[in-house]
């Protein structure tokens, strides 16, 4: 099956998967894996590896599934584990509460959702949104306890802030790759400035949507009354006696961010030799988060809780296990789509969308994002498709080229659903069911994606 029938089959498969998870209560891991297998059969992926006459090998369904599963583990598995361990230690030592108090002093108790959204937007400039959510989740939880605000509102606001800068602002890899493909890789300052401007409208939309949806949806974290929430916070502070100092509380979070930013700068600047290799090594998310974990462990020892280290590690692994397997299943679905003819069909028929101008890269990126799950893949693939069409689209000046990167980025976050690892990170760490995830994370990415594109279109009228 190819072409339009395959796209229709994909849409039907996604609907079946959503119904299976939300209505039939099938575990997400089994639902996603089952849909992936059925879709692979419909797409005509061979049952076994096939050797071609030119010496190449076409992967069969078992190889595609294995590659999708292991690829997701290798790219994000250790990051999730280390980030979750940092978060657990921050919570158990009172460091998360210290950070929450610091944020409250800066923005005030009445605006915690705005505080966490802006915090996420800043953090995700050098850090992948998946990692950023895991890192900042303890602060989100502490702010919920500290202020008594909606857990869902805080989850959605944090997710929105992280996602917006993830697709818009270098040194995140996606925008860098898109800018380079479109010919403005040497003018990243323009791309960063355009990204900051294009972030304003979706940040506003994300904030108000978070406030709205927080009143409609209740997560598993919201089981008690406001009085119980405040009481829980006060009890926690009393248990810790004295909260950690600002440096000790910040180091496990700030050090990984700085190291990843350093690695991105070294890569952009083309640093060579030992210093460049060292910076790139330290900037890898796994190494950066390992350094953050070391600082967290030091904080645990300073708090006199070294005896709890083994138990906390074991509890963390039990917590992140389901998240890892569901996320890996999402990777399998994305790999099946990539191995099918769907992406090549969309690419071959891209000319039909050229008449929509600046909306063309947005629509194409949104289609690819929804189909295969990865925002970075959507950004890079769409940029490659759009690059030879820039003249026909009338997007030839540096400013309009940078705006095209933004349009691709807006599409690359529209929408996040079950084949996106970020969807599962947000829903699971946010204490929400998959059905609630569709109402919050998926709908939020649609809202901020459309809001971003409205702002981009308005800018295009003046550039």
Buried (B, 14 or more C-beta within 10 A) or exposed (E): BEEEEBBEBBEBBBEBBBEBBBEEEBBBBEBBBBBBBBBBEBBEBBEEEEEEEEEEEBBBBBBBBBBBBBBBBEBBBBBBBBBBBBBBBBBBBBBBBBBBBEBBEEBEBEBBBBBBBBBBBBBBBBBBBBBBBBBBBBBBBBBBBBBBBBBBBBBBBBBBBBBBBBBBBBBBBBBBBBBBBBBBBEBBEBBBEBBBBBBEBBBBBBBBBBBEBBEEBBBEBBEEEEEEBBEBBEEBBEEBEEBBEEEBBBBBBBBBBBBBBBBBBBBEEEBEEEEBEBBBEBBBBBBBBBBBBBBBBBBBEEBEBEEBBEEBBEBBEEBBEBBBBBBBBBBBBBBBBBBBBBBEBBBEEBEEBEEEBBBBBBBBBBBBBBBBBBBBBBBBBBBBBBBEBBEEBEBEEBBBBBBBBBBBBBBBBBBBBBBBBBBBBBBBBBBBBBBBBBBBBBBBBBBBBBBBBBBBBEBBEEE
